[in-house]
Amino acid sequence: MHKKEVLLLCLLLVVVLVIGSGCDFLGAGEINNGDHGDGAAGGDNGDSEKADNLVKVANSAGDGYFYRLVELPEAVQQWVDNAAENLSLGHSRVFGEYLYLLVTYGLQPTGGYAVEITDVQVSEDAVKVQVAFSAPGPDDLVTQGFTYPYDLALIPAVDLPVVFSAGGAQEYIMTLHGIDDLEPVVAASPGIKLFAPAEGDAAAGRLHFRGVASVFEGLVSYRLTGVNGPVLAEGYTMAGMGDWYYFEEAIDLSGLILEETAATLELYTISPKDGSEQDQVKVSLTLSP
């Protein structure tokens, strides 16, 4: 083979490799595992998950950028799934060296609903997150079945409050009050999300329950009944409305006459229209004085 032929063959191989690499790069987005941006601050809430496979996304206004993950670490995925399947919410949390910004649309009856984080701006006093919601029109063809739309972005961790702003099909984003992190939801209705106790738990001496709620006048009623129907204890606790507010309460079991150890804890709200019980959440428990 002549030298010219060898040279042409080598050049052809180089061109093929460059084109192939370029296609992979464009297909995956702009992957950046090392660039944390200017002014990155470290942060750690005890989780050791580190964000790899970052995709750099330009703000819609063209004046900055944020990141997305190609594949979520397990701890992040669990956090996302818990929120997306149970609440409509704007929430943030630090994992390792990144601040994760999550917006969920809540349970939707069909496909065609979407939520997108379009801008993330970091100022001296806050992280400002702009979100666009969309919903299907009456004549749109959509997939049938429940969906849980969400979007997730991240930036280098900063110790600043996060402010969410919405536009499009939804103009307000609910946030958490009274707690920093969303615990796993063990039982839920549209307005009440219970963290504990879970179905089948046992309690002795005192029965503690907690969760978040967004209900009329923030009032969450509760009732503890025996397996055959007697009311062992009842009352109410305060949460809030408009956003998700934390509530926590305890029932003293030591003074109760427990003929049976099986019981049911019910949380609910009272309708202001007709006095009916709504937003019911029930868990079965085992009690002892």
N, C-alpha and C positions, 0 to 999 in steps of 0.2 A: 504494500500500500504506500502510495506517495505521501510525502510530508504534507502537501496541501490538503489531501484527503483526510489525513489524521487530524489536522488543525480544524478543518470544517466540521468533522465529527465531534470533536471536543467542544467547539462553540455551540453546536446543536444541542449537546447534552446539557450545557450550562443554561441555555435558554429554556429548555424543558423543565429543569429543576427550579429556575426562578419563577416561571409561570405557575408551576404546581404549588410552590410555596405561597405565591400571591393569592391563589384561589383559596387555599386553606385559611389564610389570614382573613380574607374578606368574608369567607363563610362563617367564621367564628366571631367576627366583630374585632374590636381593638383590644387584644388581651394585654394586660399590664399587671404583672405580679409584684413589681418592685417600686413603682412610682406611687407614693402616697399623697402627692400633691404638696403645695407650699403650706408651711405652717402646720404640718400634721402633729397632733398631740397623741401621746400614748394613753391607753385606758384599759382597764381590766376589771370585770365584775366577778372574777373567779372562774370564768369559762376559758378554756385553753384553746378553743377552736380558732384557727387562723384562716382568714379569707384568702383563698387562692382562686386562680382563673377569673380574674376581674375583667369586666368589660367596661371600658370608658365611654360614657354617654354625655354628649354635649347638651347643655340646657337649651330649651326651645328658643330662648331669647339670644342664644349665642354668646353669653357672657360668663361662661363657666362650665363646669362639668361635675358629674358624680359617677358612681360605679354601680354595676350590677354583677351578680354572680352567675356563672354558667351552671354551677352545681352547688347546692346548699349543703353546708356541714349538717350533720345529724341534729345537733342541738338547735341550730337555727331553723331547720325544717320543722321540728316539733313545735317550736314557738309560733312559727307562721301558721301551721295547720290548726293549732289550738285557737288562734285568733280568727282565722278565716272561716272556720266551720261554725263559729259560735257568735261572733259579734261583727257589727259594722263599726270600724274603729280606726283611728290614727294613733300609732304607738311607736315608740323608739326604745332601743335597748342596745347596750354595748356588749359586743362579743369580742374578746381579745382586744385588738387595736383599732377596731372599726365601730362606728355608730350606725346601726341598722335602722332604717326608716320604713315602716310598714303601714300600708293603708289597705283595709279590707272593705268590701262592699256588702258583706253579710250574705245571708242565704237568699238566693234569687230563684224564681220559679222555672226559668228557662235559660238557655244560652242567649248570647247577644248583649249581655251586660259586661262592661269593662271599666277598669280603673287604671289610670296611668299617672305616675309621678313624672312631671314634665320639667320642673326646675327645683334645684336645691341651692339656696343662697346662704352663706355663712357670714354673718355680720359680727360686730363686737358684742352684741347682747342676745342673739338668738340664731337658731338654724331655721330658716323659713323654707317650707316645702309647699310647692304648688302642685295641685292634683286636679286631673280632669276625669270626670265620670261620664259615661255614656250608657244609654239604654236603648233597646230595640224599639222601632216604631210599630204602629198597629198592623202594618202590612209587611213587615220584615219576616223573612223565613229564618227561624231559629231552631236550634236543637232542643228537643224536649227532655226535661229532667232538671233536677236541682243543680245549681252551680254555686261556687263560692269564689267570685273574682277577687283578686288582690294584686297589689304591686309592691315590690320591695327594692329599695335603693340603699346604698351605703356610702359613707364618707369616712375619712380618718376621724377617730374619736375626738370629740371636743366636749368640754364641760359647760354646755349651754342649754337653755330650754329650747324645745322644738315647737314651732308654731305651724300648724297645717292650715292651708287655705284651699277651698274647693271651688270648682266651676263645672258647668255642663249640666248633666242630668241631676246632680246633687250639689247643693250649695253649702252644706255644712258637714263637717267631719267630727264625730263624737270622739272624746278623749277620756282617759282614765283620771279619776280623782280619788285621793286617799291612799293610793298604793303606787309604787313605782313600776312593778312588773306584773304582768298578767299570769296568774296561776292556771294550771290545767282545770278546765271546766268539767265537772263530773255529772252535772244534770242541768238542764236549761229549759227555759221558756223564752218567748220573744223579749220579755222585759226583765227577767231574773236569770242570772248565771251563778250557779252554786259551785264553790271550790271544795267545800267539805261540810259535812261528812259525805262519803261516797256510799253507794248502794252496798248493804251488807256489813258496814262498819259496826263496831261495838263501842259503847260509851259507858263509863262508870263514874258515879258521883256528879259529874257535870257534863252536859251535852253542848259542845261548842259548834256553831255553824257560822260560815262566812261566805261571801261572794260579792258580786257587783250587781247593781240594778239601775234601770232607768224607767221609772214608773210614775204614775200620776201622784203629784205632791210628794214623791220620794218615799212613800209609806209602803213597807213590806210587812205583811201580816204573816204570822206563823202559828202552827198548831201541831201538837204532839199527841198522837192517839194510839191507844192500844190496838192489838190485832183484831179484837172483836168490836171496836168502835168507841170505847170510852175516851173522852178527852182528858189527857193527863196534864197538859199545860198549853196555854195559848197567850198570845200577845202580839206586839209589833216592834219593829226596829226601823231606823231611818236610813235611807240611802239618798237618792236624788232623782232629778229628771232632766232630760235634755242631753246629758252626758252619762257616762258610766261611773257610778259612785260606789265606793266600797262600804260594805256593812259587815258587822260582826256582832254576835250575840251568844249568850250562854243560858242554858236552862238547868236549874239546880234539881238534880234527881234525888237527892237525899231525903227530901220531904214527901216524895211521891209514893203512893201505894202501888207497887208494881206487882200485880197478880201474875202477869206474864212478862217475859223478857223481850218478846217481839213487839216492835212499835213502828210507826210511820211518822216521819217529819214532813210536814207540808208547808210550803211557802206559797204565797199568793197575794193578789191585790184585790181590792174591792172596787167594783165599777161605780163611778159617781152617778151613772144614769139609772141603774136599776138595782144596785146593791149586790149583783152577782159576783162570784169569785172568778178572777181571771189570772192569767200568767202563772198557772199552777205548776209547781215543781214538787215532786215527791221522791223520797228515798226511804227504803226499809232498813231498820236498824235493830241491833240487839242491845238492850239496856240492863243496867244493874245499879242499885242504889250506891 
